[in-house]
Amino acid sequence: MGRLPRNACPKFPVLQAERRAGVPSRLNVVLAPLQGCGYPPWHRTWQSVLLTRETRWPAFGTRLVDRLGVLSWESDHVVNSERPIVEVRALHTDELPAAIRLLARGFRDEPLQVASLGPDPERRHQRLLVLFGAMFEVMNGQTPLVALAGGTVVGVTGVAPPGTCQPTVAQLLKYVPALVPMGLPSLVHTARLNRSWGQVDPKEHHSHLGPLAVDAAMRGRGIGSQILGHYCRQLDDTSLMGYLETDSEDKVRLYERFGFEVVREQQVIGVRNWFMVRQS
Ligand SMILES: CC(C)(COP(=O)(O)OP(=O)(O)OC[C@H]1O[C@@H](n2cnc3c(N)ncnc32)[C@H](O)[C@@H]1OP(=O)(O)O)[C@@H](O)C(=O)NCCC(=O)NCCS
C-alpha cells in the first residue's frame, strides 16, 4: 500500500465508483491511469476517496463529493483489503472502561499531553487514565461514539451536546478533586489548558467534538474518518454547528475534509492549537 499526496492530480477521470456498504461517506473509485501526473502509468488504479464537501451525484443515487481527497492507492485490483469493517455507534455504558483506556493510550504521545503531563510516557498514560476517567464521570451529558471491529473498541470520541461542554460549578467541584492523583504540575497545566480552551469556546449553540482517538495499530485505515463521518451526519440531521480544538496540522487537514474550518490559532501551554468550526 502506498500513498499519494492528496489532490496530487485532481482531474482523474472516474471510471467506476461504488458506495461501501454502511459507509456512505466513503467510496471505492476506479480511476483512469495516472500518466501526466508524475506517477507511474498503471493500467488501472484503485483509489479510495473521502468525501469532503457533499453534493448530489445522481448517477450513483447518493450524496457524493465534488472535491476528491485521495487517501491511498494500490496497484492491484483489491480494494481496501487493509480497511477493517467497523461499526460506529453510540457508546454503551459497559464499554466506557475500554473507551477510557483507548483514549489514554491514544493521547499519550500527542503534543498537548507531552506539554501538560510531562516527559515520561508511562506517567502520562497513568495521568490520562485519571483525566479521562474523571472527565466521563463528571461531564455526564456526553454522548460518545465508538468504532468497533469484531466487537473490540478500536476508536472513540467524546461528543458534548449543546450547553454541556463547559463544566458547571457543581461539576468543577467534583472534577478538580478527581484530578488530584495526576499530581500538582499536571493538574495546573490541565487547568490552564481547559481555561484557555473554555475562554474561546463559541457562544453559539454547538456540539463539541473530542477527545477523539483510534488505537495506534489501527490508524491510517479510515476508522477516524468513519467516526467523523458518523458525527457529521448527526450534525447535519440536527442542523447543529460542530466545534473542536486540535494540535497538529495533519489533524487540521483530516477535519477539513469533513467541512471544519480553522477559526482561530493560538499557543496554549506552549503548543500551537487550531480551533475549528463546522457550520450548520
Ligand atoms: C487523529 C486520529 C483519530 C485519526 O484516526 P485514523 O483512523 O488514523 O484516521 P483516518 O485513517 O481516517 O485518516 C488518517 C488521516 O489522519 C491524519 N492523522 C493525523 N494524525 C494521525 C496519526 N497519528 N496517525 C495516522 N494518521 C493521522 C493523517 O494525516 C491521515 O491523513 P492522510 O490520509 O492524508 O495521510 C488518530 O490518528 C489518533 O487517534 N491520533 C491520536 C489522538 C489524537 O491526536 N486525536 C485527535 C485529537 S484532536
The ligand as a Gaussian input file, in Angstrom:
#p B3LYP/6-31G(d) Opt

LIG

0 1
 C       -6.378000      11.580000      14.593000
 C       -6.852000      10.128000      14.555000
 C       -8.108000       9.963000      15.395000
 C       -7.165000       9.763000      13.104000
 O       -7.664000       8.434000      13.078000
 P       -7.307000       7.486000      11.838000
 O       -8.135000       6.264000      11.959000
 O       -5.856000       7.313000      11.734000
 O       -7.830000       8.407000      10.672000
 P       -8.015000       8.035000       9.119000
 O       -7.335000       6.756000       8.809000
 O       -9.454000       8.139000       8.803000
 O       -7.295000       9.257000       8.437000
 C       -5.928000       9.374000       8.587000
 C       -5.582000      10.809000       8.358000
 O       -5.474000      11.436000       9.641000
 C       -4.245000      12.126000       9.730000
 N       -3.619000      11.839000      11.005000
 C       -3.483000      12.720000      11.982000
 N       -2.801000      12.182000      12.985000
 C       -2.515000      10.918000      12.638000
 C       -1.812000       9.847000      13.266000
 N       -1.273000       9.997000      14.478000
 N       -1.731000       8.642000      12.632000
 C       -2.302000       8.480000      11.419000
 N       -2.954000       9.464000      10.758000
 C       -3.057000      10.669000      11.379000
 C       -3.338000      11.656000       8.653000
 O       -2.751000      12.785000       8.089000
 C       -4.223000      10.918000       7.701000
 O       -4.377000      11.718000       6.567000
 P       -3.843000      11.177000       5.156000
 O       -4.772000      10.078000       4.794000
 O       -3.942000      12.373000       4.294000
 O       -2.451000      10.712000       5.374000
 C       -5.769000       9.149000      15.076000
 O       -4.608000       9.366000      14.349000
 C       -5.450000       9.290000      16.560000
 O       -6.051000       8.615000      17.379000
 N       -4.463000      10.126000      16.911000
 C       -4.044000      10.288000      18.319000
 C       -5.053000      11.037000      19.159000
 C       -5.363000      12.390000      18.547000
 O       -4.469000      13.152000      18.249000
 N       -6.674000      12.673000      18.383000
 C       -7.143000      13.907000      17.779000
 C       -7.181000      14.992000      18.759000
 S       -7.814000      16.498000      18.040000

